[in-house]
Amino acid sequence: MYLNQIYLANGYYGVEAASHGYFGGTSLELSISQAALLAALPKAPSNYDPRRFPDAALKRRNLVLAQMLKQKVISPKEEAAARKGKLRLSAQEQEGGAPWFVAAVRRELNDRFGQDAETQGLRVRTTLDAGLQRAAEKELARQIEAAESGKLGRLAVEKCNGDPEECLEGLFVALDAHTGDVRALVGGRDYALSEFDRVTQARRQPGSTFKAFVWAAAVQAGIPVSTLLDPAQPPADYAPADGQVASDKPLNLREALRVSSNRAAVALGQRVGMAQVVDTAHSCGIGDAVIPPYPSSFLGAANVVPLELVAAFAPFANGGDRILPRFIDEVRSATGDVLLKNGVVTSPALQHGAAFIMSSLLADVVERGTGTAARAGLPADLPVLGKTGTTNGAQDIWFIGATPELVAGVWMGFDHPRPLGPAATGGRLAAPVWARVMAAWEKGRPLPPRWQPPEGLEQHDIDTRTGGLAGGGCPSQQVSREWFLPGTIPNDCPEHASGIAGFLERTFGKWFH
């Protein structure tokens, strides 16, 4: 996508974009009054923005008309008629295409080329995918409308009254899981209501999405997936509520993440250690976020930048590499000289084996856990991983997921946090948005290959109730197959016989005795 030529406010780059956005037609269809208005904008687009400062824009337009008359570009009669022309702006696409994305690009251009970057005639190639952007805007708006109209259950949400502080908000962002290229970015419900970019400028609690980093730290530390955690016996110093998790028996790491057990997360985090969990989160991409050394941090109580949080899931999808979000690919001068070639920046975050095991665990969340709504409408053979997130009081609602190609996240909530109601969960509100956007993206595309285990990983059957290697005597209904890093294979199941006797017991049960 090229943002060619001059910036003309409201996310419009170039005369054609501005002609369509402001007046609903092409540049060839502009009247003298309209052409003069566009010519008035380049000196200071923000100050003469016709939507925000119509009086200033008209005053500046009239100065342009006077210059056109002086240069004999128009006649006195044409100048007088144009000066009388009122400011009639198109109601369609008032804020231009991808306004929050464009604003992010502008900020980067200003940082690199100075505050007058928008008047330098720069030609900018960005990373945006127009089709994915349109789908993201459509589906986020659709979900917000459904929430406000009561279609998603009983929520503490009302129709937007025009006050940004009282209106339900949301965000969507998608990145290439290997390069960090930002493919779509929706920073809110309506740019006209609020230009604040919740993707890059907000800090929100990630809730249970942060558990992914607790589990990743544990796997990296050599704790096998077969390890049992007991939600019924919470840590003595901190016993959080466990939502809808109802289990009177210990859960292994896969089962506990699948149901998003809070108590299991705290127990696992304390076993690994806060420092290791924080280091893992930072290594994956959660920048400079301050994560306090309290048990609640294992449950996502520390504020993070949404863009960083979503990007930090990329190592689970790409084999273990951290990505750096990238908005701009290349910048050229007005004469075509290359001024900037933005290279892809990645760095190791997780061991390849640990990344693969995490992809397996997070895929199970989508297939059989709290994130099943993210599967709706997607090809059955498309590899998908993800994690839901709901903070205390349902003030922040999340789903972050990935395929082998794309990592994306959805958030919903209020700018000034307040509860959305008991019906608000990541699986109910955020995951369906993710699924519909991804379905639009995947339509007609070849399916990416599944995640493959790296060399050195071993796969063994375990008894899910004891955490040990399954033997012939382990009941088949509690045997599952798991991946293990070298040196982390558990001991044999302590409760069931092995060998020939175990095989006969498993086959014939009580009749064998």
URDAQUI-V760517 format. One record per residue. N is the residue number from 1. RES is the residue in three letters. OMEGA is omega in degrees with one decimal (none if undefined). BURIAL is b if it has 16 or more other ideal C-beta (glycine too) atoms within 10 Angstrom, else e. Layout:
n:N res:RES omega:OMEGA burial:BURIAL
n:N res:RES omega:OMEGA burial:BURIAL
This chain:
n:1 res:MET omega:179.2 burial:b
n:2 res:TYR omega:173.6 burial:e
n:3 res:LEU omega:-168.7 burial:b
n:4 res:ASN omega:170.5 burial:b
n:5 res:GLN omega:-165.8 burial:b
n:6 res:ILE omega:177.2 burial:b
n:7 res:TYR omega:-175.1 burial:b
n:8 res:LEU omega:175.2 burial:b
n:9 res:ALA omega:176.4 burial:b
n:10 res:ASN omega:177.9 burial:b
n:11 res:GLY omega:-178.9 burial:b
n:12 res:TYR omega:174.5 burial:b
n:13 res:TYR omega:179.8 burial:b
n:14 res:GLY omega:-176.1 burial:b
n:15 res:VAL omega:-178.3 burial:b
n:16 res:GLU omega:179.6 burial:e
n:17 res:ALA omega:-179.3 burial:b
n:18 res:ALA omega:178.4 burial:b
n:19 res:SER omega:179.6 burial:b
n:20 res:HIS omega:-175.9 burial:b
n:21 res:GLY omega:-177.4 burial:b
n:22 res:TYR omega:-170.6 burial:b
n:23 res:PHE omega:175.4 burial:b
n:24 res:GLY omega:179.4 burial:e
n:25 res:GLY omega:179.6 burial:e
n:26 res:THR omega:179.2 burial:e
n:27 res:SER omega:179.3 burial:b
n:28 res:LEU omega:-177.7 burial:e
n:29 res:GLU omega:-177.4 burial:e
n:30 res:LEU omega:171.2 burial:b
n:31 res:SER omega:177.8 burial:e
n:32 res:ILE omega:180.0 burial:b
n:33 res:SER omega:-179.7 burial:b
n:34 res:GLN omega:178.7 burial:b
n:35 res:ALA omega:179.2 burial:b
n:36 res:ALA omega:178.4 burial:b
n:37 res:LEU omega:179.0 burial:b
n:38 res:LEU omega:178.8 burial:b
n:39 res:ALA omega:-179.4 burial:b
n:40 res:ALA omega:-169.8 burial:b
n:41 res:LEU omega:-170.8 burial:b
n:42 res:PRO omega:-176.8 burial:b
n:43 res:LYS omega:179.5 burial:e
n:44 res:ALA omega:-174.3 burial:e
n:45 res:PRO omega:-178.1 burial:b
n:46 res:SER omega:-178.3 burial:e
n:47 res:ASN omega:-177.6 burial:e
n:48 res:TYR omega:178.3 burial:b
n:49 res:ASP omega:-174.7 burial:b
n:50 res:PRO omega:178.5 burial:b
n:51 res:ARG omega:-177.2 burial:e
n:52 res:ARG omega:-176.1 burial:e
n:53 res:PHE omega:-175.7 burial:e
n:54 res:PRO omega:-179.2 burial:e
n:55 res:ASP omega:178.5 burial:e
n:56 res:ALA omega:-179.8 burial:e
n:57 res:ALA omega:179.5 burial:b
n:58 res:LEU omega:178.6 burial:b
n:59 res:LYS omega:178.7 burial:e
n:60 res:ARG omega:176.7 burial:b
n:61 res:ARG omega:-179.2 burial:b
n:62 res:ASN omega:175.0 burial:b
n:63 res:LEU omega:178.0 burial:e
n:64 res:VAL omega:178.1 burial:b
n:65 res:LEU omega:178.6 burial:b
n:66 res:ALA omega:177.7 burial:e
n:67 res:GLN omega:178.3 burial:e
n:68 res:MET omega:177.0 burial:b
n:69 res:LEU omega:-179.1 burial:b
n:70 res:LYS omega:180.0 burial:e
n:71 res:GLN omega:178.7 burial:e
n:72 res:LYS omega:174.6 burial:e
n:73 res:VAL omega:176.2 burial:e
n:74 res:ILE omega:-179.4 burial:b
n:75 res:SER omega:175.8 burial:e
n:76 res:PRO omega:179.7 burial:e
n:77 res:LYS omega:179.3 burial:e
n:78 res:GLU omega:179.6 burial:b
n:79 res:GLU omega:-179.5 burial:b
n:80 res:ALA omega:-179.9 burial:e
n:81 res:ALA omega:-179.3 burial:e
n:82 res:ALA omega:-179.4 burial:b
n:83 res:ARG omega:179.2 burial:b
n:84 res:LYS omega:-177.0 burial:e
n:85 res:GLY omega:179.0 burial:b
n:86 res:LYS omega:-179.8 burial:e
n:87 res:LEU omega:179.1 burial:e
n:88 res:ARG omega:-177.2 burial:e
n:89 res:LEU omega:178.3 burial:b
n:90 res:SER omega:176.9 burial:e
n:91 res:ALA omega:-177.5 burial:e
n:92 res:GLN omega:175.6 burial:e
n:93 res:GLU omega:-173.3 burial:b
n:94 res:GLN omega:-174.3 burial:b
n:95 res:GLU omega:176.4 burial:b
n:96 res:GLY omega:-179.4 burial:b
n:97 res:GLY omega:175.7 burial:b
n:98 res:ALA omega:-170.9 burial:b
n:99 res:PRO omega:-179.6 burial:b
n:100 res:TRP omega:176.2 burial:b
n:101 res:PHE omega:179.4 burial:b
n:102 res:VAL omega:179.0 burial:b
n:103 res:ALA omega:177.8 burial:b
n:104 res:ALA omega:177.1 burial:b
n:105 res:VAL omega:178.6 burial:b
n:106 res:ARG omega:179.4 burial:b
n:107 res:ARG omega:179.5 burial:e
n:108 res:GLU omega:177.9 burial:b
n:109 res:LEU omega:178.8 burial:b
n:110 res:ASN omega:178.3 burial:e
n:111 res:ASP omega:-174.7 burial:e
n:112 res:ARG omega:-171.2 burial:e
n:113 res:PHE omega:178.6 burial:b
n:114 res:GLY omega:-175.1 burial:e
n:115 res:GLN omega:178.1 burial:e
n:116 res:ASP omega:-176.6 burial:e
n:117 res:ALA omega:-175.7 burial:b
n:118 res:GLU omega:178.5 burial:b
n:119 res:THR omega:-176.3 burial:e
n:120 res:GLN omega:-179.9 burial:e
n:121 res:GLY omega:-177.8 burial:e
n:122 res:LEU omega:173.6 burial:b
n:123 res:ARG omega:-170.1 burial:b
n:124 res:VAL omega:173.9 burial:b
n:125 res:ARG omega:-176.6 burial:b
n:126 res:THR omega:-177.4 burial:b
n:127 res:THR omega:-173.9 burial:b
n:128 res:LEU omega:170.3 burial:b
n:129 res:ASP omega:-172.1 burial:b
n:130 res:ALA omega:-179.3 burial:e
n:131 res:GLY omega:178.7 burial:e
n:132 res:LEU omega:178.3 burial:b
n:133 res:GLN omega:179.5 burial:b
n:134 res:ARG omega:179.4 burial:e
n:135 res:ALA omega:-179.9 burial:b
n:136 res:ALA omega:178.9 burial:b
n:137 res:GLU omega:-178.2 burial:b
n:138 res:LYS omega:-172.7 burial:e
n:139 res:GLU omega:176.2 burial:b
n:140 res:LEU omega:178.0 burial:b
n:141 res:ALA omega:179.3 burial:e
n:142 res:ARG omega:-178.6 burial:e
n:143 res:GLN omega:177.3 burial:b
n:144 res:ILE omega:178.3 burial:b
n:145 res:GLU omega:179.6 burial:e
n:146 res:ALA omega:178.7 burial:b
n:147 res:ALA omega:-177.9 burial:b
n:148 res:GLU omega:-177.9 burial:b
n:149 res:SER omega:176.2 burial:e
n:150 res:GLY omega:-177.4 burial:e
n:151 res:LYS omega:-176.6 burial:e
n:152 res:LEU omega:179.5 burial:b
n:153 res:GLY omega:-176.4 burial:e
n:154 res:ARG omega:-179.9 burial:e
n:155 res:LEU omega:177.3 burial:b
n:156 res:ALA omega:-173.8 burial:e
n:157 res:VAL omega:176.8 burial:b
n:158 res:GLU omega:177.4 burial:e
n:159 res:LYS omega:-179.9 burial:e
n:160 res:CYS omega:-179.0 burial:b
n:161 res:ASN omega:-179.6 burial:e
n:162 res:GLY omega:176.5 burial:e
n:163 res:ASP omega:-176.8 burial:e
n:164 res:PRO omega:-177.9 burial:b
n:165 res:GLU omega:-176.6 burial:e
n:166 res:GLU omega:-173.9 burial:e
n:167 res:CYS omega:175.6 burial:b
n:168 res:LEU omega:-178.0 burial:b
n:169 res:GLU omega:177.9 burial:b
n:170 res:GLY omega:176.0 burial:b
n:171 res:LEU omega:172.1 burial:b
n:172 res:PHE omega:174.1 burial:b
n:173 res:VAL omega:178.8 burial:b
n:174 res:ALA omega:-179.9 burial:b
n:175 res:LEU omega:169.4 burial:b
n:176 res:ASP omega:-173.6 burial:b
n:177 res:ALA omega:-177.2 burial:b
n:178 res:HIS omega:-176.4 burial:b
n:179 res:THR omega:-175.1 burial:b
n:180 res:GLY omega:179.0 burial:b
n:181 res:ASP omega:178.8 burial:b
n:182 res:VAL omega:-175.3 burial:b
n:183 res:ARG omega:178.1 burial:b
n:184 res:ALA omega:178.9 burial:b
n:185 res:LEU omega:174.9 burial:b
n:186 res:VAL omega:-172.6 burial:b
n:187 res:GLY omega:-179.2 burial:b
n:188 res:GLY omega:-176.8 burial:b
n:189 res:ARG omega:-173.2 burial:b
n:190 res:ASP omega:-178.3 burial:b
n:191 res:TYR omega:178.1 burial:b
n:192 res:ALA omega:179.1 burial:e
n:193 res:LEU omega:-177.7 burial:e
n:194 res:SER omega:178.9 burial:b
n:195 res:GLU omega:-179.3 burial:e
n:196 res:PHE omega:-177.9 burial:b
n:197 res:ASP omega:-177.8 burial:b
n:198 res:ARG omega:178.0 burial:b
n:199 res:VAL omega:-172.9 burial:b
n:200 res:THR omega:-172.4 burial:b
n:201 res:GLN omega:-178.9 burial:b
n:202 res:ALA omega:168.4 burial:b
n:203 res:ARG omega:-176.1 burial:e
n:204 res:ARG omega:174.4 burial:b
n:205 res:GLN omega:-177.6 burial:b
n:206 res:PRO omega:-179.3 burial:b
n:207 res:GLY omega:-172.6 burial:b
n:208 res:SER omega:174.0 burial:b
n:209 res:THR omega:-178.8 burial:b
n:210 res:PHE omega:179.2 burial:b
n:211 res:LYS omega:178.3 burial:b
n:212 res:ALA omega:-178.1 burial:b
n:213 res:PHE omega:173.4 burial:b
n:214 res:VAL omega:179.8 burial:b
n:215 res:TRP omega:179.8 burial:b
n:216 res:ALA omega:177.8 burial:b
n:217 res:ALA omega:-180.0 burial:b
n:218 res:ALA omega:179.9 burial:b
n:219 res:VAL omega:178.3 burial:b
n:220 res:GLN omega:-178.1 burial:b
n:221 res:ALA omega:177.3 burial:b
n:222 res:GLY omega:176.4 burial:e
n:223 res:ILE omega:-175.9 burial:b
n:224 res:PRO omega:-179.2 burial:b
n:225 res:VAL omega:-178.6 burial:b
n:226 res:SER omega:-178.5 burial:b
n:227 res:THR omega:-177.9 burial:b
n:228 res:LEU omega:175.1 burial:b
n:229 res:LEU omega:-173.0 burial:b
n:230 res:ASP omega:178.3 burial:b
n:231 res:PRO omega:-178.8 burial:b
n:232 res:ALA omega:178.5 burial:e
n:233 res:GLN omega:-176.5 burial:e
n:234 res:PRO omega:174.6 burial:b
n:235 res:PRO omega:-173.7 burial:e
n:236 res:ALA omega:-174.1 burial:e
n:237 res:ASP omega:-177.8 burial:e
n:238 res:TYR omega:-176.7 burial:b
n:239 res:ALA omega:-178.6 burial:e
n:240 res:PRO omega:173.4 burial:b
n:241 res:ALA omega:-174.9 burial:e
n:242 res:ASP omega:174.6 burial:b
n:243 res:GLY omega:-177.8 burial:e
n:244 res:GLN omega:179.1 burial:e
n:245 res:VAL omega:179.1 burial:b
n:246 res:ALA omega:-178.6 burial:e
n:247 res:SER omega:176.6 burial:b
n:248 res:ASP omega:-178.8 burial:e
n:249 res:LYS omega:178.7 burial:e
n:250 res:PRO omega:178.2 burial:b
n:251 res:LEU omega:173.3 burial:b
n:252 res:ASN omega:-172.9 burial:b
n:253 res:LEU omega:179.9 burial:b
n:254 res:ARG omega:-177.6 burial:b
n:255 res:GLU omega:-177.3 burial:b
n:256 res:ALA omega:178.0 burial:b
n:257 res:LEU omega:-179.6 burial:b
n:258 res:ARG omega:-178.5 burial:b
n:259 res:VAL omega:176.7 burial:b
n:260 res:SER omega:-179.4 burial:b
n:261 res:SER omega:178.7 burial:b
n:262 res:ASN omega:-176.9 burial:b
n:263 res:ARG omega:176.6 burial:b
n:264 res:ALA omega:179.7 burial:b
n:265 res:ALA omega:178.9 burial:b
n:266 res:VAL omega:179.6 burial:b
n:267 res:ALA omega:179.9 burial:b
n:268 res:LEU omega:178.9 burial:b
n:269 res:GLY omega:179.4 burial:b
n:270 res:GLN omega:177.2 burial:b
n:271 res:ARG omega:179.9 burial:b
n:272 res:VAL omega:-177.4 burial:b
n:273 res:GLY omega:-177.9 burial:e
n:274 res:MET omega:-177.1 burial:b
n:275 res:ALA omega:-179.3 burial:e
n:276 res:GLN omega:178.9 burial:b
n:277 res:VAL omega:179.5 burial:b
n:278 res:VAL omega:178.7 burial:b
n:279 res:ASP omega:179.4 burial:e
n:280 res:THR omega:178.9 burial:b
n:281 res:ALA omega:179.2 burial:b
n:282 res:HIS omega:179.7 burial:b
n:283 res:SER omega:-179.0 burial:b
n:284 res:CYS omega:176.0 burial:b
n:285 res:GLY omega:177.9 burial:b
n:286 res:ILE omega:-176.0 burial:b
n:287 res:GLY omega:-173.2 burial:e
n:288 res:ASP omega:-179.6 burial:e
n:289 res:ALA omega:177.1 burial:b
n:290 res:VAL omega:-178.8 burial:e
n:291 res:ILE omega:-175.7 burial:b
n:292 res:PRO omega:-178.3 burial:e
n:293 res:PRO omega:179.3 burial:e
n:294 res:TYR omega:-179.9 burial:e
n:295 res:PRO omega:-179.3 burial:b
n:296 res:SER omega:178.7 burial:e
n:297 res:SER omega:176.8 burial:b
n:298 res:PHE omega:-178.5 burial:b
n:299 res:LEU omega:175.0 burial:b
n:300 res:GLY omega:-178.9 burial:b
n:301 res:ALA omega:-178.5 burial:b
n:302 res:ALA omega:-179.1 burial:b
n:303 res:ASN omega:178.7 burial:e
n:304 res:VAL omega:175.3 burial:b
n:305 res:VAL omega:-176.4 burial:b
n:306 res:PRO omega:179.7 burial:b
n:307 res:LEU omega:179.7 burial:b
n:308 res:GLU omega:-179.8 burial:b
n:309 res:LEU omega:-179.8 burial:b
n:310 res:VAL omega:179.8 burial:b
n:311 res:ALA omega:-178.3 burial:b
n:312 res:ALA omega:173.7 burial:b
n:313 res:PHE omega:-178.1 burial:b
n:314 res:ALA omega:179.5 burial:b
n:315 res:PRO omega:177.8 burial:b
n:316 res:PHE omega:-175.4 burial:b
n:317 res:ALA omega:-174.2 burial:b
n:318 res:ASN omega:178.1 burial:b
n:319 res:GLY omega:172.4 burial:b
n:320 res:GLY omega:-176.8 burial:b
n:321 res:ASP omega:172.2 burial:b
n:322 res:ARG omega:177.4 burial:b
n:323 res:ILE omega:174.9 burial:b
n:324 res:LEU omega:-179.0 burial:b
n:325 res:PRO omega:-174.6 burial:b
n:326 res:ARG omega:178.8 burial:b
n:327 res:PHE omega:-174.0 burial:b
n:328 res:ILE omega:175.9 burial:b
n:329 res:ASP omega:-175.3 burial:b
n:330 res:GLU omega:175.0 burial:e
n:331 res:VAL omega:175.4 burial:b
n:332 res:ARG omega:176.1 burial:b
n:333 res:SER omega:178.9 burial:e
n:334 res:ALA omega:-179.6 burial:e
n:335 res:THR omega:175.2 burial:e
n:336 res:GLY omega:179.1 burial:e
n:337 res:ASP omega:178.5 burial:e
n:338 res:VAL omega:179.0 burial:e
n:339 res:LEU omega:-177.9 burial:e
n:340 res:LEU omega:170.8 burial:b
n:341 res:LYS omega:-173.5 burial:e
n:342 res:ASN omega:-179.2 burial:b
n:343 res:GLY omega:175.6 burial:e
n:344 res:VAL omega:-179.4 burial:e
n:345 res:VAL omega:175.1 burial:e
n:346 res:THR omega:177.7 burial:b
n:347 res:SER omega:-179.1 burial:e
n:348 res:PRO omega:178.8 burial:e
n:349 res:ALA omega:-178.4 burial:b
n:350 res:LEU omega:169.6 burial:b
n:351 res:GLN omega:-179.0 burial:b
n:352 res:HIS omega:-179.8 burial:b
n:353 res:GLY omega:178.6 burial:b
n:354 res:ALA omega:178.9 burial:b
n:355 res:ALA omega:179.3 burial:b
n:356 res:PHE omega:178.8 burial:b
n:357 res:ILE omega:178.0 burial:b
n:358 res:MET omega:177.3 burial:b
n:359 res:SER omega:178.0 burial:b
n:360 res:SER omega:-179.9 burial:b
n:361 res:LEU omega:-177.3 burial:b
n:362 res:LEU omega:173.9 burial:b
n:363 res:ALA omega:178.9 burial:b
n:364 res:ASP omega:176.2 burial:b
n:365 res:VAL omega:-179.5 burial:b
n:366 res:VAL omega:-176.5 burial:b
n:367 res:GLU omega:-171.7 burial:e
n:368 res:ARG omega:-173.6 burial:e
n:369 res:GLY omega:-174.6 burial:b
n:370 res:THR omega:-175.1 burial:b
n:371 res:GLY omega:-175.9 burial:b
n:372 res:THR omega:179.8 burial:b
n:373 res:ALA omega:179.1 burial:b
n:374 res:ALA omega:-179.6 burial:b
n:375 res:ARG omega:-171.6 burial:b
n:376 res:ALA omega:174.8 burial:e
n:377 res:GLY omega:-179.7 burial:e
n:378 res:LEU omega:177.3 burial:b
n:379 res:PRO omega:-176.8 burial:e
n:380 res:ALA omega:-177.4 burial:e
n:381 res:ASP omega:179.7 burial:e
n:382 res:LEU omega:176.6 burial:b
n:383 res:PRO omega:-178.6 burial:b
n:384 res:VAL omega:171.6 burial:b
n:385 res:LEU omega:178.8 burial:b
n:386 res:GLY omega:178.9 burial:b
n:387 res:LYS omega:173.5 burial:b
n:388 res:THR omega:176.3 burial:b
n:389 res:GLY omega:176.2 burial:b
n:390 res:THR omega:-177.8 burial:b
n:391 res:THR omega:177.6 burial:b
n:392 res:ASN omega:-180.0 burial:b
n:393 res:GLY omega:-179.3 burial:e
n:394 res:ALA omega:178.3 burial:b
n:395 res:GLN omega:176.4 burial:b
n:396 res:ASP omega:-175.5 burial:b
n:397 res:ILE omega:-172.1 burial:b
n:398 res:TRP omega:154.5 burial:b
n:399 res:PHE omega:175.1 burial:b
n:400 res:ILE omega:-176.9 burial:b
n:401 res:GLY omega:-178.6 burial:b
n:402 res:ALA omega:164.2 burial:b
n:403 res:THR omega:176.5 burial:b
n:404 res:PRO omega:-177.1 burial:b
n:405 res:GLU omega:-168.8 burial:b
n:406 res:LEU omega:172.7 burial:b
n:407 res:VAL omega:-174.2 burial:b
n:408 res:ALA omega:-179.6 burial:b
n:409 res:GLY omega:177.8 burial:b
n:410 res:VAL omega:174.0 burial:b
n:411 res:TRP omega:172.0 burial:b
n:412 res:MET omega:-179.4 burial:b
n:413 res:GLY omega:177.0 burial:b
n:414 res:PHE omega:179.7 burial:b
n:415 res:ASP omega:172.3 burial:b
n:416 res:HIS omega:-168.0 burial:e
n:417 res:PRO omega:171.7 burial:e
n:418 res:ARG omega:-174.4 burial:e
n:419 res:PRO omega:174.8 burial:e
n:420 res:LEU omega:178.3 burial:b
n:421 res:GLY omega:-175.2 burial:e
n:422 res:PRO omega:179.9 burial:e
n:423 res:ALA omega:-176.0 burial:e
n:424 res:ALA omega:175.3 burial:b
n:425 res:THR omega:178.2 burial:b
n:426 res:GLY omega:179.4 burial:b
n:427 res:GLY omega:-176.1 burial:b
n:428 res:ARG omega:-174.4 burial:b
n:429 res:LEU omega:-171.3 burial:b
n:430 res:ALA omega:-175.9 burial:b
n:431 res:ALA omega:178.4 burial:b
n:432 res:PRO omega:176.4 burial:b
n:433 res:VAL omega:179.8 burial:b
n:434 res:TRP omega:-177.5 burial:b
n:435 res:ALA omega:-176.9 burial:b
n:436 res:ARG omega:177.7 burial:b
n:437 res:VAL omega:-179.4 burial:b
n:438 res:MET omega:177.4 burial:b
n:439 res:ALA omega:177.4 burial:b
n:440 res:ALA omega:-180.0 burial:b
n:441 res:TRP omega:-174.4 burial:b
n:442 res:GLU omega:-176.4 burial:b
n:443 res:LYS omega:178.3 burial:e
n:444 res:GLY omega:-179.5 burial:e
n:445 res:ARG omega:174.8 burial:e
n:446 res:PRO omega:-179.4 burial:e
n:447 res:LEU omega:177.3 burial:e
n:448 res:PRO omega:177.9 burial:b
n:449 res:PRO omega:179.5 burial:e
n:450 res:ARG omega:176.0 burial:e
n:451 res:TRP omega:-177.0 burial:b
n:452 res:GLN omega:179.5 burial:e
n:453 res:PRO omega:177.5 burial:e
n:454 res:PRO omega:179.5 burial:e
n:455 res:GLU omega:177.6 burial:e
n:456 res:GLY omega:177.1 burial:e
n:457 res:LEU omega:177.3 burial:b
n:458 res:GLU omega:-179.9 burial:e
n:459 res:GLN omega:-177.5 burial:e
n:460 res:HIS omega:173.2 burial:e
n:461 res:ASP omega:177.1 burial:e
n:462 res:ILE omega:170.9 burial:b
n:463 res:ASP omega:-173.4 burial:b
n:464 res:THR omega:-178.5 burial:b
n:465 res:ARG omega:179.1 burial:b
n:466 res:THR omega:-178.3 burial:b
n:467 res:GLY omega:-179.6 burial:b
n:468 res:GLY omega:175.5 burial:b
n:469 res:LEU omega:-177.0 burial:b
n:470 res:ALA omega:174.4 burial:b
n:471 res:GLY omega:-177.0 burial:b
n:472 res:GLY omega:-177.7 burial:b
n:473 res:GLY omega:-178.5 burial:b
n:474 res:CYS omega:178.7 burial:b
n:475 res:PRO omega:-174.1 burial:e
n:476 res:SER omega:-176.9 burial:e
n:477 res:GLN omega:178.4 burial:e
n:478 res:GLN omega:175.5 burial:e
n:479 res:VAL omega:175.4 burial:b
n:480 res:SER omega:-176.5 burial:e
n:481 res:ARG omega:-177.8 burial:e
n:482 res:GLU omega:176.6 burial:b
n:483 res:TRP omega:-179.0 burial:b
n:484 res:PHE omega:169.9 burial:b
n:485 res:LEU omega:177.3 burial:b
n:486 res:PRO omega:177.4 burial:e
n:487 res:GLY omega:-177.8 burial:e
n:488 res:THR omega:-178.5 burial:b
n:489 res:ILE omega:-177.5 burial:e
n:490 res:PRO omega:175.2 burial:b
n:491 res:ASN omega:178.4 burial:e
n:492 res:ASP omega:176.7 burial:b
n:493 res:CYS omega:-175.4 burial:b
n:494 res:PRO omega:-171.8 burial:e
n:495 res:GLU omega:-174.3 burial:e
n:496 res:HIS omega:-178.9 burial:b
n:497 res:ALA omega:178.0 burial:b
n:498 res:SER omega:178.4 burial:b
n:499 res:GLY omega:-175.9 burial:e
n:500 res:ILE omega:-180.0 burial:e
n:501 res:ALA omega:179.1 burial:e
n:502 res:GLY omega:178.6 burial:b
n:503 res:PHE omega:-179.8 burial:e
n:504 res:LEU omega:179.4 burial:b
n:505 res:GLU omega:-178.2 burial:b
n:506 res:ARG omega:-176.8 burial:b
n:507 res:THR omega:-173.1 burial:e
n:508 res:PHE omega:177.3 burial:e
n:509 res:GLY omega:-172.3 burial:e
n:510 res:LYS omega:-178.5 burial:e
n:511 res:TRP omega:179.5 burial:e
n:512 res:PHE omega:-173.9 burial:e
n:513 res:HIS omega:none burial:e
